[in-house]
Amino acid sequence: MFRLYLETLNWVSNARTASGPTPKTPPVYENFLRGVQALQALQDRGQLVFSVEERQEAQGSALPLGTVAARDVVEAPKNGYEYRLDDKSSAWTLYKKIQQPVLVPDPQAVDSANMQEVVRAFRLRAGLTKFPVTQEALNPFPATDEGLTSIDFETRPFLRRCIMPATGSRSHPSMRRINWRPSRGAHQARRSTGSHC
């Protein structure tokens, strides 16, 4: 799915120029493809999962103790929030509960050849066992001396996803696995492999 739907991952190009009119020069995709293949190998062995964890973000500054009623404390969780007292029980802070997608490699696989390829391809910090997943939140020119600590997706716009398979079979090797067959006047893609990444 990554090969079809992602334009970049951590600003590593997945043949960006192939998702439009046929380019004059070959699109860049090699690092992306190697990284995704390594991710797939880890996932196939159960050594990598995409998961979700809950985190909380403070919403504004602390509120004086008397300004938050018991009703507010009870109602907040119904809307995805939570009031919490500070360490001295002298003020309230409102927190928002956020579901954060994360990429979690098996700690036993952190030093494996496949994980090293993922780290190399997507400019990640080596040795980490959790990478928050974001969408288009990363600077296009990130400082990568120490490695990135997150996985950032840039998805292809819908129209480009339609154009990519039509032109990609000539310019992007990963697209050669897609067989296009007419069905009731429309085209359906059938993957010849069980690839998830």
N, C-alpha and C positions, 0 to 999 in steps of 0.2 A: 504493500500500500504506500509506503514512504516513497518508493521510486516513481509512482504515478502522481501522487497528490502533493508532494513537497517540492517547492522551488529551491529552498536552501535549508540546511540544518546547521546551526551555528555559523551561518553565512558561508558554508561550503556549498558550492554550486552543484545542483542536480540538473545539468544541461539547461540552464535558464533560457538560453537563446533558442533552444529547440521547441519551446512552448509558444512559439509564434510562427511567423512566416519562416520558411526554410532559410537558415542562416548561410552566409557565404563561407564562414570558417567553422570547423567542427566545434561543437559545444563542449564545455568543460564538465566532466562528470566523474572522472576516474576515482578521486578521493572519496566522493560521496558513495559511489558504488561499493568500493572496498569496505568503507565503514558500515554501510547497511548490511552487506553480506556477513560481516563479523557480528553485528547485532543479531542477525537472524540465526547464525550458528549458536550463539549463546542462548537465545530464546528457545531454540529447538532442544537444547540440552537442559532446559529448566534452570539456567544459570543467570537469567536476567528477566525481570518483570517490570511492566508499567503498572503503577499502583496510584492510589490517592491517599493523602494524609491530611488531617485537619490541622490548620494553624490559625492563630488568632492575631488580628491587627488592631492596635489601639485606635480608637476613633476620637481624635481631639485630645484636649488636655484633661487633667483630673477635675472632678466635680466635687464641691463641698459636700460633706456627709448629709446635711439636711435637705439637699436639693433632689435626692433620688428616693422616691417612695417605694414601699414594698411591692405595690402594684407594678411599678416599672421593672423591678428585678424579676418578677414572675412573667411579665409579658415579653421581655426582651428575647428569650430563647425561641419564642414562637416565630420570630422574624429573623432568626439567624444571628442574634447578638447575645452578649452576656455582660452584665455588670459585675465588676470585681473590686473588692476593697484592696487598698494598698497594704504594705507590710505593717503599717502602724494603725490600720483600721480608721484612718482619719479622712479618707477621700475615696470616691468611686471613680473607676475608669470604665468606659464602655468599649467593649471589644467586639469585632465582627468575626464570625467564624467563616473561614474560607477553605474550600476543598482544593488542595494543591496537588496536581498530578506530579508524580515523581518517577524517575527511572532508577531502579534498584538492582545493581549487579550483586550476585552472590559473592560475599567476602572471599570465599575460597577461589573465585575466578578472577579476582582483581588483577592478579599478575599473569593471567593466561595470555597466550598469543593473540587470541581473538579480542580480548579486552584491550590489550595494548594497541591493536589495530584501530579499535574504536576511538581510543584516546588520541592516537596519532591523527586519524582522519578528521575528527571533529574538534581538535585542539582543546581537549579536556585536560583537567588537572589529574594526574595519575594518582592512584591510591584511594580515591573517594569511593564510598559505598552508597551514595545517594546523590542524584542530580535533579533538582527541581526542573519541571518542564514548563516552558513559557511559549507564548506566540508573539513573534515580532517585537520582542522587548529588548533584544540585544543590539548594541551599537554595531552598525555595519562594518566598522573597522576596530574590532575589540583588541585591547592589549592582551596578548596571549603568552607573555613571558612565563607566567606561572601556570598557565592553563585555565580554561573556563570552568566554572563550577555549576553550570546549568546547561540544559538542552533547549535550544530555542528554534522553533519551527517557523518557517515562512511558507505558507501554503500557496499553491497555484490558484489564481482566480479561476472561476468555473469555466469561462470560455477557453482559457488556456488548457484546462484539463481535457477539454473536448478536442482541441487542436493537437495537443501533444501526441496522443496515440496515432493520429492520422499522419503526422509528419515524423514522429519519433522513430518509427520503424526503420527509417533510412539513416537517422543520425544518432540514435541512442541505443546501444546494444541491449540494455535492460528491457527495452520495449519490444524486442523481437520475440519475447515469450507470449505476447498477447495475440490471440487469433481473433480476427474480426469476422463475424458472420451475420448476414442480414436476418432479421427476425421481425416479421410483421411490419416491414417498412422501416424499422429502426435498426441500429447496430448495437450488438451486445459484445462485451469483451469477456473472453473466457481465459483465465490464466491456466497455463499448463502445469504450474507447480502450486504447492500449498503455501506459498510465501505469505508472511504476515507483515514483514517490515518493508 
